[in-house]
Amino acid sequence: MRINELSTPALTVDLDVLEKNLDRMARYCREHGVGLRPHTKTHKTPEVAEMQLKRGAVGLTVAKVGEAEVMAGAGPEEILVAFPIYGSEKLRRLAALAKARRILISLDSETDAREVSGAATALGVTLGVLVEFDAGLHRCGVEPGKACVELARKVEALPGLSFRGLMTFPGNIWGTKEERSQESQRVGEAVRKAIAAFEQEHMPLEIVSAGSTPSAFLEIPGITEIRPGTYVYNDLNTYYQGVCKLEDCAVRVVATVISAAVPGRAMIDAGSKTLSSDLLGSGPKAGHGLVVEAPGATIIKLSEEHGHLDVTRSERELRVGDVVTVIPNHVCTCVNMHDEMFLVRGQEVTGSWRIAARGKIR
Ligand SMILES: Cc1ncc(COP(=O)(O)O)c(C=O)c1O
């Protein structure tokens, strides 16, 4: 089947581009002596996780226990749940996963550490712990420095837990090359402070985990591994930050023009339930995706099922029945909207993957 024969809207991935993106990051990490523990929240697909592991990933990262349960099927030796998991039902499931493979969890409170410890001891397993510190995003994490050591000592004293190191998410590294490199200085300083506090106490750190796609190629001293997620597919946010080229965007939503009745407008069958409502947070910070075949036709608004195109500056006339492909603003939330993803080589559709971890929010 050819791409333009797909029933739309349809999520597609160009396998050549995906493989190139995976190879590039794996090579970078190998050459720079840094571990790659990719965040699977972008693809939510065990087949992609297997490709990452085959290319040398040291483990996988997830945010949710449900994602960990799915990604366990890809056969990683270790999964990092980079999210403070709280609540007895979820912690029971997390501890159960640790019976068959190493599980690491990040947390930033003694309260959570006690809960995790209780769940681990109840099932007779040991969970690894990374203490999360705040490197400037102000989302989660204790202050870098003494507070990290204090929490690490509490973790070490609790049964069923093994303190393994530190974790931070440098999501504040965002924007233009200059903005990102400036912010990476701040993150670097936070990392240095956090590590120095442990050196002072002669406490070894096995892991210092950081990284994202916009920060992936900025070398921050002291980090032992990075966790980029978006790099597998890339999106407009990555493109406008200059971290990838447009041709490195592997995921496209194939859509059909279903109305052109209103002058200056064309409607496609891809709205917020297909593309997700996430706005563009970089570059022009406007629009809901890029129409590859007519970049001058801007997606100015999304209804649930309609994408509203302003075609007044379109390079070509868009007629009912025309098939277009859209690069999403934020690929992670877009992928999470879909049950399946069609695999493409050139113009041919060669198969599909079930997005097995989509919607796994618990
Ligand atoms: C904790 C954590 N690590 C890693 C990532 C991956 O970042 P990116 O999607 O920019 O590659 C995220 C993204 O939200 C995250 O929350």
The ligand as an SDF file (V2000), in Angstrom:
LIG
                    3D

 16 16  0  0  0  0  0  0  0  0999 V2000
   12.3970   12.9740   33.5160 C   0  0  0  0  0  0  0  0  0  0  0  0
   12.5710   13.1170   32.0500 C   0  0  0  0  0  0  0  0  0  0  0  0
   13.6760   12.6200   31.4750 N   0  0  0  0  0  0  0  0  0  0  0  0
   13.8790   12.7010   30.1370 C   0  0  0  0  0  0  0  0  0  0  0  0
   12.9470   13.3120   29.3090 C   0  0  0  0  0  0  0  0  0  0  0  0
   13.1920   13.3530   27.8180 C   0  0  0  0  0  0  0  0  0  0  0  0
   13.2500   14.6270   27.2820 O   0  0  0  0  0  0  0  0  0  0  0  0
   13.0510   14.8800   25.7090 P   0  0  0  0  0  0  0  0  0  0  0  0
   11.6780   14.4640   25.3680 O   0  0  0  0  0  0  0  0  0  0  0  0
   13.3150   16.3170   25.5100 O   0  0  0  0  0  0  0  0  0  0  0  0
   14.0490   14.0550   25.0030 O   0  0  0  0  0  0  0  0  0  0  0  0
   11.7870   13.8610   29.8870 C   0  0  0  0  0  0  0  0  0  0  0  0
   10.7990   14.5590   29.0500 C   0  0  0  0  0  0  0  0  0  0  0  0
    9.7840   15.0430   29.4640 O   0  0  0  0  0  0  0  0  0  0  0  0
   11.5960   13.7530   31.2930 C   0  0  0  0  0  0  0  0  0  0  0  0
   10.4990   14.2550   31.8760 O   0  0  0  0  0  0  0  0  0  0  0  0
  1  2  1  0
  2  3  1  0
  2 15  2  0
  3  4  2  0
  4  5  1  0
  5  6  1  0
  5 12  2  0
  6  7  1  0
  7  8  1  0
  8  9  2  0
  8 10  1  0
  8 11  1  0
 12 13  1  0
 12 15  1  0
 13 14  2  0
 15 16  1  0
M  END
$$$$
